[in-house]
Amino acid sequence: MYDAWKILVGLAIFLGLFTFAFWMNAVNAGSVGKAAPVPEPKIDTPEINRMAKDERKCVEDKQFMRTTHMQLINDWRDEALRENNREYINEKGVKYVISLQNTCMKCHSNKKEFCDKCHDYAGVSPYCWDCHIVPPEEPKEEPKGNEL
Amino acid sequence: MSMNRRQFIKIAGLSTLFGVAGKGAFEFLSPGVLDAAEHGHGAQVPEEPAEKAIRWGMTIDVEKCGEPGVVDKCIKACHSTHNIPDFGNSKNQVKWLWQDDYEHTFAGNENSYMDDHVKELPFLCLCNHCDEPPCVRVCPTKATFKRSDGIVAMDYHRCIGCRFCMAACPYGSRSFNWFDPRNALNEKEYNMEFPTRMRGVVEKCNFCVERLAKNQLPACVEAAPEALAFGNLADPDSNVRQILRKRSSMRRKLELGTKPSVFYLV
């Protein structure tokens, strides 16, 4: 093999660059192949905390909302805007006003801890909040250290 | 199975006979049944029950709008309800409800030697929610559409910002968001119950559909009930029809055949 030394160095550099993503991941996460932790969206908003324990129910049941909320919200959008129907009756017969801002976000007023958690994890960036206003999150008071 | 020519012709002839006779028999015994079957649910489609017709419309009392402060309070009510940005220049202006003079509002109708009073009156302009909306005809994505109650609505989710509707609208009622409207809005003055828009969509007056859904009057009408009236044009006894029976009115650019539903009482 002619110029074996040059070829081997070139191959080494190529392999290093080719596997760059893995190296970076290893440096950042501490170990190779470690998955990002499964997110746990929080539901401890003031509005939800105010409700009695057994009243804390979403529009549909938890599993349905987890898997199908995007379709539900899409249907809501068309119902409200195009069909002029702003009332949703769920499986149990309970009525809700169709509105992302006034129904969903009223309880789930913690976009960062609720919506973003999973959306970031799943690598999706829905454009809901380009228009719909995110409720202002009350700034949490930082725990103060001991004062002298 | 073997078959000679004679047998084949016999069978073919008999089949033809049965086919023709069969259809003939159907026609003879129960006429129309075959046609109906062929055309799906043919002739007997039950007519849909006619709903109670609603056709929203508005009257604007031109003289009352001339009184100081009336126009401003209408515009302010509209803009704060719908989170409408103010960029401070007319090029980027977002128009839902705005003020113009007679000459521009009723372009083409200006008389020679017009009286100074009318010349200086402020006219409230808004989307006319036309019966034949040209904006709806040109929209390539059906982002703008006419609802059954006559309101020309926008679905900002579908708007691709092509601005055909702006070219089509003869009233200048549509505005393009050149910039993120939130840049020109005060976060503390948001109406939290209504969204903003985003950069790159066209927007316009929505006749306060979100308020109508809650049985509230449009924000501008609520702000100045002495000058504006809102009601059902399809109902001969409604408030707007009674007003229109008593007062003479004008509509903008009638000659274009868009059939506006905003009436200016003179």
Chai-1 contact restraints between the chains, C-beta under 6 A:
chainA,res_idxA,chainB,res_idxB,connection_type,confidence,min_distance_angstrom,max_distance_angstrom,comment,restraint_id
A,L81,B,D155,contact,1.0,0.0,6.0,A-B,restraint_1
A,R86,B,A213,contact,1.0,0.0,6.0,A-B,restraint_2
A,N102,B,E193,contact,1.0,0.0,6.0,A-B,restraint_3
A,D130,B,M198,contact,1.0,0.0,6.0,A-B,restraint_4
A,C131,B,P195,contact,1.0,0.0,6.0,A-B,restraint_5
A,C131,B,T196,contact,1.0,0.0,6.0,A-B,restraint_6
A,C131,B,R197,contact,1.0,0.0,6.0,A-B,restraint_7
A,C131,B,M198,contact,1.0,0.0,6.0,A-B,restraint_8
A,H132,B,P195,contact,1.0,0.0,6.0,A-B,restraint_9
A,I133,B,Y190,contact,1.0,0.0,6.0,A-B,restraint_10
A,I133,B,M192,contact,1.0,0.0,6.0,A-B,restraint_11
